Amino acid sequence: MHIVETSWRGGPARLGGLLAEVVGAADEAGFDLIELHMAHGYLLHSFMSPISNKRTDRYGGSPEARLRFPLEVAAATRATVPRGTAFGARITGSDWAEGGLTPDDAVVLAKALKAEGLDFVCVSSGAITADSKITVGPGYQVPFAEKVRREAGIATRAVGLITTPQQAEAIVAQGKADMVAFARAMLDDPRWGWHAAQALGAEVRRPPQYARAAPKLWPGAAQRG
């Protein structure tokens, strides 16, 4: 957890400018999608959470004041990214700790980010304190994404123990999120997308080098457990 100290005078404005420069560089490098990290205990999350933000100046105290710096960064970075590039933020759906951020706070933030021109949010949770009491299970963060999508009206991505093609398909088909993302599932199976398409009866284009491993040309694909 990063404690945002009150003695850090002048830092937010300077850092906001640096973050805008980094985002601008990412766009110049040709990235198709850029995402601000506002969760998992990192800098912008630490400003928003009352657990970590102990400032007594204009960047601390009330919910509105704790949102000020993250929204300044959102505005500055949005100005550097062309509208044709998808631009969003990963936010927290809950701090999973007494006195921390809640799903209602996630809705407030998502609405504010939408007003700043961001295209989507990815709703994760936790990591602001080691004292978090997280209830982990399949799709355990999906309800946060569903609430944000419904109440903030912004494109929303769900994450967190989404492992099977059927589970991922149901989340999107049932309107709980507009998209899903994977981390460890892709580390475990780098061809997860191909295998998911096969499981759901769809086809995906493959590089020529991999064409002979496609289900239509390789009977072994049907034997995959």
BAFI-3210 file (N, C-alpha, C; in Angstrom, 3 decimals, decimal comma, padded with zeros to 6 digits):
// residues 225
n [1|2|3|4|5|6|7|8|9|10|11|12|13|14|15|16|17|18|19|20|21|22|23|24|25|26|27|28|29|30|31|32|33|34|35|36|37|38|39|40|41|42|43|44|45|46|47|48|49|50|51|52|53|54|55|56|57|58|59|60|61|62|63|64|65|66|67|68|69|70|71|72|73|74|75|76|77|78|79|80|81|82|83|84|85|86|87|88|89|90|91|92|93|94|95|96|97|98|99|100|101|102|103|104|105|106|107|108|109|110|111|112|113|114|115|116|117|118|119|120|121|122|123|124|125|126|127|128|129|130|131|132|133|134|135|136|137|138|139|140|141|142|143|144|145|146|147|148|149|150|151|152|153|154|155|156|157|158|159|160|161|162|163|164|165|166|167|168|169|170|171|172|173|174|175|176|177|178|179|180|181|182|183|184|185|186|187|188|189|190|191|192|193|194|195|196|197|198|199|200|201|202|203|204|205|206|207|208|209|210|211|212|213|214|215|216|217|218|219|220|221|222|223|224|225]
n.u [000,851|000,542|001,107|-000,277|001,299|000,889|002,902|003,822|004,106|003,059|003,593|001,472|000,577|002,922|003,475|001,172|001,523|003,776|002,722|000,901|002,674|003,865|001,676|001,125|003,442|003,076|000,933|002,118|003,863|002,252|000,305|-002,843|-004,681|-004,959|-004,510|-005,170|-003,821|-005,655|-006,018|-005,393|-003,703|-001,831|-000,478|-002,635|-004,901|-004,198|-004,538|-007,300|-008,413|-009,634|-008,237|-005,546|-004,994|-003,928|-003,773|-004,134|-004,630|-005,888|-006,110|-006,938|-009,098|-012,327|-014,508|-014,684|-012,388|-010,395|-010,676|-009,754|-007,010|-006,668|-008,653|-007,703|-005,431|-006,682|-007,993|-005,802|-004,338|-006,214|-006,352|-004,084|-004,426|-005,578|-008,964|-009,498|-008,130|-008,571|-009,247|-008,960|-009,513|-008,275|-010,036|-010,937|-013,271|-013,828|-012,296|-012,237|-012,089|-012,728|-013,943|-012,883|-012,847|-015,891|-018,293|-020,153|-018,586|-017,016|-018,824|-019,291|-016,737|-016,467|-018,482|-017,456|-015,079|-016,099|-017,286|-014,999|-014,226|-013,220|-013,202|-013,779|-013,963|-012,095|-012,898|-011,480|-010,217|-009,255|-005,962|-005,092|-004,435|-002,843|-004,587|-006,944|-009,972|-010,730|-013,163|-012,725|-013,575|-014,950|-015,225|-015,406|-015,239|-016,972|-019,624|-019,068|-018,276|-020,643|-022,425|-021,239|-021,377|-024,152|-025,020|-023,351|-023,170|-021,091|-018,787|-017,679|-015,267|-014,819|-012,961|-011,001|-010,614|-011,876|-012,129|-012,991|-014,195|-017,006|-017,868|-016,835|-018,221|-020,868|-020,869|-020,639|-022,793|-024,978|-025,052|-023,514|-021,043|-019,187|-016,969|-014,338|-011,346|-008,166|-005,526|-003,704|-004,935|-004,255|-001,513|-001,279|-002,334|-001,381|-002,702|-005,320|-007,473|-007,838|-008,533|-010,841|-012,527|-012,849|-014,177|-016,579|-017,663|-016,778|-014,616|-011,262|-008,909|-005,670|-002,096|-000,230|001,749|000,611|-001,596|-001,909|-002,482|-005,062|-008,507|-009,874|-007,908|-006,360|-006,859|-006,242|-006,980|-009,602|-009,394|-008,562|-008,669]
n.v [-001,196|002,218|005,028|008,144|010,930|014,005|015,841|015,921|018,150|019,861|017,732|016,192|017,714|017,836|015,101|014,342|015,593|014,171|011,582|012,020|012,516|009,990|008,421|009,669|008,964|006,225|006,112|007,189|005,145|003,294|001,717|000,045|000,198|001,852|001,891|003,297|002,640|002,409|000,964|-001,733|-000,792|000,936|004,190|006,049|004,774|004,810|007,462|007,686|005,937|005,992|004,597|004,758|007,421|010,093|012,767|016,297|018,404|019,895|017,541|015,525|014,009|014,601|012,527|013,693|015,292|013,358|012,152|014,061|014,287|011,782|012,263|014,571|013,527|011,758|013,561|014,993|012,972|011,942|014,000|013,630|011,402|010,201|010,138|007,864|005,819|003,308|004,073|003,659|002,738|000,852|000,102|-000,015|-002,258|-002,749|-002,239|-004,245|-003,979|-002,650|000,633|001,263|001,708|001,136|-000,786|001,179|003,482|002,835|003,095|005,856|006,801|005,646|006,968|009,555|009,227|008,534|010,971|012,436|011,496|008,915|005,595|003,061|000,957|-001,252|-003,505|-004,331|-005,384|-004,896|-005,107|-002,766|-002,868|-005,100|-006,211|-006,851|-008,633|-010,887|-012,526|-015,174|-016,714|-018,452|-016,059|-013,923|-011,137|-010,237|-009,310|-006,671|-005,436|-005,738|-004,112|-001,572|-001,306|-001,283|000,949|003,107|003,284|002,849|001,254|-001,873|-004,006|-007,291|-009,093|-011,657|-014,743|-015,913|-018,514|-020,551|-021,090|-021,186|-019,939|-017,343|-016,599|-016,599|-014,474|-012,212|-012,622|-012,516|-009,897|-008,933|-007,830|-006,038|-007,092|-009,464|-010,256|-011,902|-013,215|-015,086|-017,320|-017,126|-017,264|-019,868|-021,171|-020,197|-020,280|-019,867|-018,380|-019,515|-022,132|-021,631|-020,656|-022,999|-024,605|-023,261|-023,503|-021,868|-020,241|-019,125|-016,958|-018,098|-017,749|-018,725|-020,593|-022,010|-023,233|-025,967|-027,058|-026,464|-027,258|-028,305|-029,457|-031,004|-033,858|-034,313|-032,097|-032,425|-034,150|-032,858|-032,261]
n.w [000,000|-000,852|000,964|000,711|001,315|003,144|002,871|000,331|-001,617|-004,513|-006,138|-007,492|-009,812|-011,348|-011,761|-013,099|-015,571|-016,478|-016,733|-018,773|-020,853|-021,115|-021,919|-024,341|-025,728|-025,905|-027,634|-029,948|-030,468|-031,604|-030,355|-030,154|-028,157|-025,080|-021,602|-018,490|-015,287|-012,545|-010,266|-007,865|-005,847|-006,882|-007,872|-008,659|-007,654|-004,966|-004,317|-004,458|-002,553|000,772|002,644|002,078|001,334|003,020|002,883|003,571|002,005|-001,044|-002,402|-000,777|001,745|001,353|-000,715|-003,272|-003,357|-003,162|-005,586|-007,293|-008,318|-009,823|-011,785|-012,974|-014,174|-015,938|-017,652|-018,723|-020,012|-021,764|-023,578|-025,048|-026,570|-029,618|-030,836|-032,256|-031,076|-028,740|-025,406|-022,022|-018,536|-015,803|-012,946|-009,434|-008,034|-005,440|-002,267|-000,511|002,251|005,491|005,597|003,172|-000,454|-002,290|-004,304|-005,071|-005,108|-007,280|-009,369|-009,314|-010,001|-012,560|-013,997|-013,912|-015,351|-017,820|-018,453|-018,865|-021,263|-021,596|-022,969|-021,957|-018,998|-016,920|-014,516|-011,616|-008,391|-004,903|-003,240|-002,010|000,608|002,888|004,609|003,413|002,969|000,913|-000,957|-002,797|-005,857|-008,742|-011,267|-009,444|-009,407|-011,271|-010,586|-009,765|-012,172|-013,602|-012,161|-012,492|-015,294|-015,671|-014,156|-014,704|-017,429|-019,292|-021,496|-020,357|-018,871|-017,629|-015,170|-013,485|-012,285|-014,509|-016,524|-018,330|-021,727|-021,935|-019,582|-019,963|-022,304|-021,359|-019,525|-021,170|-022,955|-021,262|-020,585|-018,495|-018,742|-021,248|-022,361|-021,690|-019,851|-019,542|-017,546|-015,949|-017,049|-019,722|-019,515|-018,697|-020,921|-023,822|-026,261|-025,726|-026,822|-029,392|-028,690|-027,259|-029,254|-030,771|-028,863|-028,672|-031,122|-033,184|-035,632|-036,062|-037,638|-038,493|-038,385|-041,303|-040,601|-038,541|-039,536|-040,091|-037,675|-037,147|-036,358|-038,645|-040,175|-038,553|-036,837|-034,196|-032,721|-031,932|-029,850|-027,653|-024,219]
ca.u [000,000|001,270|000,486|-000,122|001,623|000,488|004,075|004,206|003,547|003,375|003,834|000,423|000,565|004,107|003,315|000,116|002,134|004,639|001,868|000,366|003,753|004,019|000,537|001,336|004,483|002,479|000,142|003,051|004,468|001,326|-000,602|-004,249|-005,471|-004,171|-005,299|-004,605|-003,985|-006,194|-006,400|-004,334|-002,816|-000,877|-000,545|-003,937|-005,774|-003,841|-005,155|-008,753|-008,848|-009,439|-007,301|-004,170|-004,850|-003,966|-003,489|-005,060|-004,741|-006,994|-006,119|-007,320|-010,251|-013,630|-014,445|-014,425|-010,984|-009,553|-010,791|-009,278|-005,796|-006,934|-009,419|-006,791|-004,619|-007,549|-008,210|-004,542|-003,962|-007,218|-006,023|-002,944|-004,776|-006,584|-010,241|-009,512|-007,437|-009,350|-008,583|-009,767|-008,829|-008,589|-010,461|-011,238|-014,679|-013,913|-011,043|-012,392|-011,623|-013,579|-013,556|-012,287|-013,728|-016,977|-018,827|-020,785|-017,507|-016,597|-019,803|-019,014|-015,519|-016,722|-019,244|-016,547|-014,158|-016,889|-017,426|-013,697|-014,022|-012,671|-014,073|-014,148|-013,282|-011,882|-013,193|-010,803|-010,461|-008,266|-004,532|-004,738|-003,928|-002,660|-005,673|-008,149|-010,632|-011,293|-013,856|-012,318|-014,300|-015,090|-015,872|-015,775|-015,307|-017,947|-020,706|-018,633|-018,351|-022,059|-023,011|-020,691|-021,946|-025,570|-025,303|-022,520|-023,406|-019,844|-018,319|-017,058|-014,587|-014,773|-011,746|-010,909|-010,996|-012,658|-011,199|-013,488|-014,903|-018,435|-018,019|-016,597|-019,327|-022,076|-020,735|-020,941|-024,130|-025,977|-024,980|-022,816|-019,898|-019,068|-015,798|-013,642|-009,896|-007,534|-004,098|-003,102|-005,493|-003,468|-000,177|-001,414|-002,620|-001,229|-003,641|-006,656|-008,471|-008,103|-009,227|-012,181|-013,303|-013,199|-015,165|-017,855|-018,122|-016,394|-013,309|-010,441|-007,821|-004,381|-000,961|-000,009|002,593|-000,185|-002,811|-002,027|-002,969|-006,465|-009,373|-010,267|-006,786|-005,659|-007,811|-005,866|-007,645|-010,853|-009,078|-008,108|-009,571]
ca.v [000,000|003,478|006,099|009,438|011,838|015,405|016,675|015,807|019,366|020,134|016,505|015,747|018,410|017,416|013,712|014,284|015,924|013,069|010,479|012,390|012,309|008,550|007,958|010,175|008,149|004,927|006,276|007,354|003,841|002,517|000,843|000,174|000,412|002,362|001,775|003,838|001,733|003,120|-000,053|-002,606|-000,111|001,819|005,595|006,698|004,116|005,239|008,770|007,565|005,167|006,636|003,795|005,168|008,857|010,815|014,178|017,287|019,514|019,783|016,203|014,541|014,324|014,196|011,696|014,537|015,718|012,198|011,868|015,192|013,982|010,803|012,845|015,470|012,672|011,267|014,646|015,314|011,870|011,867|015,036|013,209|010,187|010,433|009,467|006,576|004,847|002,956|004,608|003,374|002,674|-000,228|000,686|-001,013|-002,418|-002,794|-002,397|-005,435|-003,636|-001,684|002,017|001,428|001,958|000,178|-000,780|002,474|004,397|002,467|003,691|007,299|006,995|005,296|008,072|010,695|008,911|008,649|012,405|012,910|010,997|007,576|004,704|001,849|000,674|-002,650|-003,465|-005,316|-005,056|-005,276|-004,786|-001,494|-003,184|-006,532|-006,642|-007,101|-009,933|-011,110|-013,790|-015,574|-017,812|-018,223|-014,811|-013,213|-009,689|-009,930|-008,442|-005,272|-004,963|-005,670|-002,916|-000,395|-001,240|-000,940|002,237|004,187|003,386|002,885|-000,083|-002,419|-005,294|-008,088|-009,889|-012,345|-016,151|-016,300|-019,530|-021,410|-020,376|-021,099|-018,916|-016,038|-016,331|-016,303|-013,139|-011,216|-012,869|-012,120|-008,460|-008,569|-007,022|-005,947|-007,876|-010,099|-010,312|-013,018|-013,086|-016,390|-018,307|-017,046|-017,780|-021,320|-021,644|-019,059|-020,422|-019,923|-017,844|-020,511|-023,258|-021,162|-020,624|-024,370|-025,086|-022,565|-023,748|-020,774|-020,374|-017,921|-016,989|-018,433|-017,554|-019,915|-021,575|-022,770|-023,701|-027,420|-027,450|-026,080|-028,427|-028,887|-030,165|-031,838|-034,599|-034,266|-030,986|-032,909|-034,982|-032,018|-032,326]
ca.w [000,000|-000,911|001,741|000,037|002,401|002,979|002,614|-001,082|-002,205|-005,902|-006,881|-008,395|-011,101|-012,101|-012,168|-014,110|-016,853|-016,896|-017,177|-020,084|-021,822|-021,317|-022,718|-025,694|-026,341|-026,219|-028,855|-031,058|-030,732|-032,412|-029,618|-030,541|-026,943|-023,959|-020,380|-017,260|-014,151|-011,395|-009,285|-007,341|-004,926|-007,546|-007,495|-008,784|-006,686|-003,610|-004,103|-004,335|-001,393|002,082|003,432|001,798|001,149|004,296|002,615|004,134|001,065|-001,988|-002,974|000,225|002,576|000,834|-001,926|-004,440|-003,318|-003,435|-007,022|-008,091|-009,077|-010,878|-012,884|-013,683|-015,031|-017,015|-018,608|-019,401|-020,898|-022,836|-024,563|-025,867|-027,303|-030,655|-030,600|-032,926|-030,235|-027,549|-024,219|-020,848|-017,248|-014,867|-011,684|-008,411|-007,679|-003,987|-001,534|000,331|003,588|006,180|005,384|001,856|-001,598|-002,463|-005,668|-005,356|-005,485|-008,635|-010,281|-009,349|-010,790|-013,964|-014,586|-014,078|-016,441|-019,051|-018,725|-019,348|-022,612|-021,679|-023,735|-021,224|-017,739|-016,559|-013,082|-010,784|-006,987|-003,914|-003,273|-001,382|001,933|003,150|005,486|002,626|003,136|-000,419|-001,171|-004,143|-006,485|-010,182|-011,661|-008,214|-009,600|-012,313|-010,101|-009,770|-013,555|-013,976|-011,536|-013,158|-016,645|-015,584|-013,524|-015,250|-018,869|-020,038|-021,855|-019,157|-018,984|-016,405|-014,973|-012,214|-012,285|-015,681|-017,013|-019,410|-022,808|-021,634|-018,550|-020,588|-023,226|-020,594|-018,934|-022,205|-023,504|-020,265|-020,374|-017,262|-019,176|-022,705|-022,751|-020,582|-020,029|-018,859|-017,267|-015,720|-017,982|-020,953|-019,208|-018,674|-022,276|-024,730|-027,381|-025,126|-027,751|-030,428|-028,086|-026,911|-030,495|-031,103|-027,901|-028,886|-032,497|-034,074|-036,252|-036,063|-038,613|-037,916|-039,283|-042,136|-039,910|-037,586|-040,199|-040,050|-036,349|-037,038|-036,238|-039,933|-040,780|-037,572|-036,009|-032,776|-032,039|-031,351|-028,691|-026,565|-023,086]
c.u [000,883|000,502|000,772|000,062|001,214|001,667|004,493|003,619|003,979|003,548|002,751|000,433|001,743|003,952|002,220|000,652|003,025|003,828|001,268|001,419|003,938|002,902|000,673|002,389|003,952|001,643|001,047|003,711|003,534|000,422|-002,044|-005,147|-004,531|-005,067|-004,542|-004,829|-004,393|-006,618|-005,163|-003,297|-001,790|-001,257|-001,952|-004,967|-005,482|-004,336|-006,644|-009,187|-008,614|-008,499|-005,880|-003,974|-005,037|-003,664|-004,546|-005,195|-005,895|-007,081|-006,496|-008,533|-011,541|-013,463|-014,114|-012,964|-010,052|-009,607|-010,099|-008,054|-006,023|-007,707|-008,603|-005,906|-005,443|-007,754|-006,952|-004,149|-004,961|-006,879|-004,873|-003,263|-005,842|-007,854|-010,323|-008,805|-008,271|-008,575|-009,476|-008,936|-009,229|-008,883|-010,738|-012,725|-014,894|-012,509|-011,074|-011,882|-012,539|-013,049|-012,941|-013,308|-014,709|-017,423|-019,523|-019,743|-017,019|-017,536|-019,543|-017,785|-015,762|-017,512|-018,336|-015,571|-014,865|-017,041|-016,133|-013,363|-013,385|-013,688|-014,550|-013,471|-013,160|-011,976|-012,539|-011,089|-009,237|-006,899|-004,169|-004,155|-003,808|-003,770|-006,972|-008,670|-011,405|-011,932|-013,628|-013,124|-014,428|-015,847|-016,207|-015,852|-016,341|-019,098|-020,330|-018,759|-019,802|-022,719|-022,528|-021,293|-023,385|-025,786|-024,486|-022,688|-022,151|-019,442|-017,435|-016,448|-014,569|-013,498|-011,866|-011,471|-012,071|-011,761|-011,687|-014,174|-016,380|-018,719|-017,859|-017,750|-020,583|-022,028|-021,121|-022,375|-025,235|-025,913|-024,312|-021,576|-019,886|-017,913|-015,188|-012,151|-009,325|-006,067|-003,505|-003,682|-004,719|-002,023|-000,191|-001,595|-002,542|-002,154|-005,086|-007,730|-008,823|-008,925|-010,649|-013,070|-013,744|-014,296|-016,538|-018,350|-017,810|-015,023|-012,571|-009,354|-006,503|-003,279|-000,717|000,798|001,792|-001,422|-003,002|-002,472|-004,425|-007,350|-009,726|-009,160|-006,081|-006,660|-007,494|-006,548|-008,917|-010,620|-008,644|-009,123|-010,045]
c.v [001,241|004,532|007,426|010,508|013,281|016,295|016,694|016,969|019,513|018,894|016,128|016,409|017,969|015,985|013,548|014,588|014,819|011,890|010,774|012,200|010,830|008,008|008,434|009,366|006,782|005,015|006,414|006,031|002,909|001,559|001,116|000,505|000,856|002,378|002,362|002,847|002,546|002,147|-000,677|-001,886|000,794|003,286|006,185|006,081|004,623|006,642|008,622|006,897|005,923|005,847|004,317|006,676|009,585|012,302|015,074|018,498|019,250|018,411|015,122|014,975|013,774|013,278|012,502|014,961|014,548|011,787|012,918|014,830|012,903|011,375|013,880|014,682|012,155|012,331|014,942|014,229|011,708|012,858|014,624|012,014|010,492|009,626|008,105|005,477|004,572|003,364|004,396|003,324|001,410|000,413|-000,422|-001,044|-002,456|-002,887|-003,640|-005,170|-002,577|-000,267|002,290|001,712|000,805|000,158|000,530|003,514|004,110|003,065|005,187|007,580|006,722|006,390|009,266|010,452|008,972|010,121|013,011|012,363|009,627|006,622|003,497|001,839|-000,835|-002,707|-004,638|-004,969|-005,397|-004,638|-003,413|-001,713|-004,693|-007,095|-006,916|-008,509|-010,229|-012,493|-014,209|-016,775|-017,512|-016,928|-013,895|-011,704|-009,273|-009,067|-006,967|-004,676|-004,796|-004,418|-001,649|-000,227|-000,753|000,493|003,391|004,342|003,542|001,447|-000,623|-003,790|-005,979|-008,918|-010,672|-013,742|-016,449|-017,261|-020,334|-020,595|-020,192|-020,021|-017,519|-015,646|-015,932|-014,903|-012,065|-011,380|-012,413|-010,640|-008,040|-007,718|-006,999|-006,777|-008,482|-010,108|-011,419|-012,690|-014,473|-017,478|-018,316|-017,490|-019,306|-021,892|-020,462|-019,109|-020,471|-019,445|-018,829|-021,662|-022,877|-021,125|-022,032|-024,892|-024,483|-022,686|-022,627|-021,072|-019,046|-018,073|-017,263|-018,064|-018,836|-021,002|-022,479|-023,408|-025,211|-027,934|-027,058|-027,326|-029,082|-029,726|-031,125|-032,555|-034,546|-033,142|-031,448|-033,727|-034,160|-032,032|-030,959]
c.w [000,000|-000,109|001,056|001,102|002,086|002,612|001,148|-001,869|-003,665|-006,763|-007,864|-009,764|-011,968|-012,620|-013,219|-015,494|-017,377|-017,407|-018,547|-021,168|-022,130|-022,198|-024,157|-026,433|-026,739|-027,491|-030,075|-031,439|-031,493|-031,669|-030,040|-029,359|-025,830|-022,720|-019,200|-016,126|-012,927|-010,289|-008,663|-006,483|-005,562|-007,306|-007,533|-007,840|-005,278|-003,304|-003,803|-003,037|-000,087|002,986|003,273|001,699|002,483|004,110|003,259|003,216|000,102|-002,639|-001,958|001,015|002,002|-000,377|-003,177|-004,499|-003,638|-004,910|-007,881|-008,932|-010,141|-012,062|-013,654|-014,641|-016,205|-018,083|-019,414|-020,394|-022,040|-023,948|-025,473|-026,756|-028,357|-030,398|-031,275|-032,161|-028,997|-026,297|-023,004|-019,586|-016,506|-013,525|-010,671|-008,113|-006,182|-003,405|-000,649|001,753|004,186|005,985|004,033|000,780|-001,784|-003,927|-006,043|-005,754|-006,899|-009,670|-010,425|-010,208|-012,260|-014,674|-014,856|-015,227|-017,788|-019,448|-019,246|-020,735|-022,714|-022,288|-022,949|-019,865|-017,584|-015,043|-012,361|-009,321|-006,147|-004,080|-002,707|000,011|002,094|004,026|004,734|002,881|001,850|-000,491|-002,618|-004,616|-007,959|-010,492|-010,499|-008,364|-010,640|-011,796|-010,039|-011,177|-013,991|-013,414|-012,235|-014,542|-016,609|-015,125|-014,094|-016,759|-019,692|-020,364|-020,732|-019,432|-017,621|-016,363|-013,663|-012,207|-013,327|-016,452|-018,207|-020,491|-022,499|-020,585|-019,149|-021,507|-022,474|-019,998|-019,944|-022,710|-022,553|-019,907|-019,084|-017,542|-020,689|-023,234|-021,497|-020,888|-019,152|-018,607|-017,115|-016,628|-019,292|-020,730|-019,216|-020,075|-023,238|-025,950|-026,882|-026,108|-028,844|-029,865|-027,679|-028,151|-030,886|-030,174|-028,140|-030,326|-033,454|-034,677|-036,169|-037,117|-037,893|-038,892|-040,083|-041,435|-038,978|-038,231|-040,069|-038,682|-036,135|-037,011|-037,567|-040,549|-039,830|-036,668|-034,525|-032,024|-031,343|-030,091|-027,481|-025,435|-022,632]
res [m|h|i|v|e|t|s|w|r|g|g|p|a|r|l|g|g|l|l|a|e|v|v|g|a|a|d|e|a|g|f|d|l|i|e|l|h|m|a|h|g|y|l|l|h|s|f|m|s|p|i|s|n|k|r|t|d|r|y|g|g|s|p|e|a|r|l|r|f|p|l|e|v|a|a|a|t|r|a|t|v|p|r|g|t|a|f|g|a|r|i|t|g|s|d|w|a|e|g|g|l|t|p|d|d|a|v|v|l|a|k|a|l|k|a|e|g|l|d|f|v|c|v|s|s|g|a|i|t|a|d|s|k|i|t|v|g|p|g|y|q|v|p|f|a|e|k|v|r|r|e|a|g|i|a|t|r|a|v|g|l|i|t|t|p|q|q|a|e|a|i|v|a|q|g|k|a|d|m|v|a|f|a|r|a|m|l|d|d|p|r|w|g|w|h|a|a|q|a|l|g|a|e|v|r|r|p|p|q|y|a|r|a|a|p|k|l|w|p|g|a|a|q|r|g]
***
